[in-house]
Amino acid sequence: MNKEQLKKIICDAIETSSSEIEQIALDIEKEPELGFKEVKTAAKVATYMKKLGLEPQEGLALTGVKGRAKSGKAGPTVAVLGELDGIACPSSPKADPMTGATHSCGHNLQVATMLAVCAGFLKTDVLKELAGDVVFFGVPAEEYVEIAYRSRLIEEGKTHFLSGKGELIYKGEFDDIDMAMQMHSNGNMPQKAIAIGTSSNGFIGKTIQYIGKTAHAAAAPHEGINALNAAMIGLMSINSLRETFKEEDVIRVHPIITKGGDLVNSVPDDVRMETYVRAKTMIAIENTHHKVDAALRAGGDAIGAKVVIDTMPGQLPLSCNKTMNDLFVENIKEYDPTVEVLNVGHFSASTDMGDLSHIMPVIHPFVGGADGSLHTAGFKYTDFNDAVILPAKGFAMLIVDLLFDDAKVAKEILAKDKPLMTREEYVNKLNSYFSK
C-alpha cells in the first residue's frame, strides 16, 4: 500500500474510536491529580493500552506509563507523549475539593490524543508497512508545582529532578526513543486551528526563606526583625531590575509569597517565597537569576534578616524540529483544508518538552477546539474532534511519513539534526543548577 492508503486506514480507525477516547478524557478530568501523584490517571491509561493489546511498563518516574507497538522491521522509534498531571485551580467547579487539582491545563485532552493515535495503530495493520516502532508514553509532572513536595521526593531518594520528563531522561527511559511529538490545547482558541511554535522560554526555580526574629508587634516591635518587610524589599528590588531586562531575552520573573507570617500580633520571623526566572535562552536565565539572587539578598541586608535561597533546575527552552512541524501542518491541511494554521514563533511559557528537545527532535503544536484561558476555571473544550481527534490524525499521518519507505524521512531528520546535548551532558547541566 502507498502512504495515502495507510493514512486513510489509520485515520478511519481513529475516527471510529472517538467516542471511547472522549469517555477516557472525561474520566481523567473527573479525577485530576498533581504531578508525581497521578496514580488513578496512570491506571486509566494503562488499562486502555492493555485493552488494545499492549503490555505497558508502569511506575516509571513514579507514575509514567510506556507502551511500545512494534513494526517487526528495524528502524527509528517515534514517541507520542501525553502528560498525566493536572494543575491547581481551586476556583474551578471541576477541582478536586481536597487538592484543588483540575485539568484546566488540558492535559486530559493531550492524553486522549496520545491514546487515539495508539488506537489507530493497534486497531489496524498499518505499522506492518512501516520500519521502526511507535511508543505511547504517559508522562508525569510537567507542571512545575508543589516545589516543597518534590524537594522532599529528592531528599527521600524517590526522584532526582523536579519535572517528569527530566526525571525520565535521567532514568534512561528515553534512551530507546529517537524522536517525539506532543500537542497542547491552546486557550481562547475555540475554532478549528493549530498554532505552530518554534521555541519557548525555559526557567530556573527558586524557593526563598527570610528568617527574622519574632516579637510582640505592638508592645515591642523594636525587639524583632521583620522577615515580611525583608521579603517586600526583596520583591521591590526585583521590580527595580526589570528595566535592565533585554526584550529579545523574553525574561519573566514572577515571585509569590507562600507564607507571610504566623500571627498578626507577632513580628513575622519566617516568610517563604517561590519564583521562576524564565528566559528564551539558558545564557539569559543564568545571567538573570544571579541578579535576582542579589535583589533578594538586599531585602535581608536592609532589615537584618537571614536569607536562604534554594535554586534548582526547572525546564530548558523548547526547540521544535522544522521538518516535523512542516510535515504535521501538511498532513493536517491535506486532511482538512478548512483548518486555520497559525505561526506563533516563540512563546514565553515553558514546558519540560524543552528538556527532551535538547536530546532528540520534537514538536509541540498547540491545538484549537478549546475556550477560556489555560490554568483558569473557564477553560473547557468546545469541540472534541477539533481538540483531540484532529491532532491525533495529524500525528498518525506524520508517523506514517516518518517511518514509510524504510523510515527514509526519519533517518534523514536524525542524520541532519544532531541533538543539542547527550543524556549525560543534560544530566550534568541540570545538576549544576542545584545550589543553596
Secondary structure, DSSP 4 states (H G I P E B T S, - for coil): --HHHHHHHHHHHHHHTHHHHHHHHHHHHHS---TT--HHHHHHHHHHHHHTT---EEEETTTEEEEEE--SS---EEEEEEE---EE-TTSTTS-TTT-EE-TT-HHHHHHHHHHHHHHHHTSSGGGGSSSEEEEEEE---S---HHHHHHHHHTTS-SSSSHHHHHHHTTTTTT--EEE--EE-TTB-SSEEEEEEEE-EEEEEEEEEE-B--BTTT-GGGSB-HHHHHHHHHHHHHHHGGGS-GGGT-EE--EEEE--S-TTB---EEEEEEEEEESSHHHHHHHHHHHHHHHHHHHHHHT-EEEEEEEEEEPPPB--HHHHHHHHHHHHHH-TT-EEEEEEEESS--THHHHHTTS-EE--EE-SEES-TTSTT-EES-HIIIIIHHHHHHHHHHHHHHHHHHHHHHHHHHHS--SS-HHHHHHHHHTT-B-
